[in-house]
Amino acid sequence: MSPTDTPDDAELVRRLAHLPVERDTAAHYRGYLRRELVMNRCDDCGFWHHPMRPMCPACWSWRVEPAAVSGRGTLYLCTLLHQGPPADGVDYARGPHPVVTVQLEEQAGLRFTGTMVGCAPDAIRIGMPVELTWIERGGCPYPAFRPAPIAAGA
Amino acid sequence: MTVRNPIKDRVAIVGVGSTGFTRTNERSALALALDAATRAIRDAGLGAHDVDGVIAVGEPGAPSPPALASALGLDTVKHWTRPAPVILFAIVDAANAIFAGSADTVLVVSALLRPRGTSRGASVDPLRPQGVAAVPRVPESIALAPAYAAWASRWLDEHGATREAWARIAVNGRTNALRNPLAALRTPITLADHAAARMVREPLGLLDMDLPVDGADAFVLTSAERARALPHPPVLLHATATGMVGENTEDQLASLARHGQHVVVEQLRAKGDFWIDDVDVYCPYDGFTVIAAAWIENAGWCRPGDAARFLRAHWVDSESRVLIRGRVPINPHGGSLSEGGTRGTGHLREAVVQLRGEAGDRQVADARTALVTPGGFFFNAQGVLLRRA
């Protein structure tokens, strides 16, 4: 789990067995091991998109390349799960598990969904500036958000 | 945008059949499907030899069209498909097949059987198939059902709204279900009950969510010409629409201001000769209360964010339900929240029964037109304008 942590595809699927690692999404999940939030960006028109797709939905170019986003943005949607799928480190009996969708500063409407840490669930507000952080899930880094000290530009 | 509607009033729903919906069923999905199918075919005054099209909604574990055709002993099938759930995909396919001449009389069946592992009641039944739950495999996703809780937070925030509109929708549905013998939940609730119900996916609580049930609905469709010779007043498909916007991934949808519901409403308004001011029966989908609130706003009954004020203005306190302009109920069968999560079949069946004048003590007086809008925001928004021939 370092910038040089680059397992092959079989090893990636084995280590991230809790996640849907497939042909089009492997680069995104491989980024987790480097603590980078990776999305696809079009080499021809510059459009970011997520979830990962093999072709740019804006210009139909196949020259899409995985690239890391800053992870800074604004909280756009929030639900507090009082029950839900089981997951490592999630205990619904101890309190609701926040799931937030963040509008990223890279591009209007580009969003990523994760959990929120460093903030009481009842203090989470739509519109609050947030930044990327990393928690652990299944022994591997897993993306999350936390309140950002200053307003992001999203 | 040029809108064509050559099929207007040319195809009719001539038969309906329902098993009713329950959490205590001990029949198989095939048994439920056959029960609803035979009821609908008999209701249409027809038999196995009259049906030449079979459409079975692709619900998990539901019988396929070939399995249904075999079990029903049909003679010859000329059109069969297995469309995605939410009922109007199947109804639109049936209507198009009839209008195009692919088949003359089409059976549409939607059978629901809760898989083992998705509810306590279903899990104790060893003879029930194991299914895949309709929720994501990690908590940190708003794909599928959690999407509505996430966007409900946005609806509250953008409009400075409270949960009042959702509460009125929930109470209204339960009140109406008291008069629907097919409904799974038939005990009244109050606005206070809604406020006190436990949160499940906050801001949506237990009474904001429909309940998983077992049961089946079936419909028989044929051409308006053939329908005239059958026993019931034909219910004509006046206009239908399905819709989504291009980016419909749950967390990437651009905004509440334009999604599948808007695409549907635009089409129906352009295709139909009547709209909400002339609608007698109104059935907006209510798999989650926030979906019904959005349909009410997006259909134009009120402005976006104003559902609470609209429902309060048309609330009949003595009846504990909504009557728009003192006359038009919302989901007179109780909706998915109380009849059970039928994926829109209940809404459509109720409209047909009402337009025939067969709704008994929940009958809307002189019902001649209906608007039914199944589905949510992302990839299953749909609508149909119906009228009695």
Interface residues (C-beta under 8 A of the other chain):
Chain A: H18 L19 P20 H50 P51 P57 Y76 L77 C78 T79 L80 L81 H82 Q83 G84 P85 A87 V90 P96 H97 V99 T101 G109 L110 R111 F112 T113 G114 T115 I126 G127 A144
Chain B: V135 P136 R137 V138 P139 E140 S141 I142 P146 A149 A150 W151 A152 S153 R154 D157 R198 M199 V200 R201 E202 P203 L204 G246 E247 T249 D251 Q252 A254
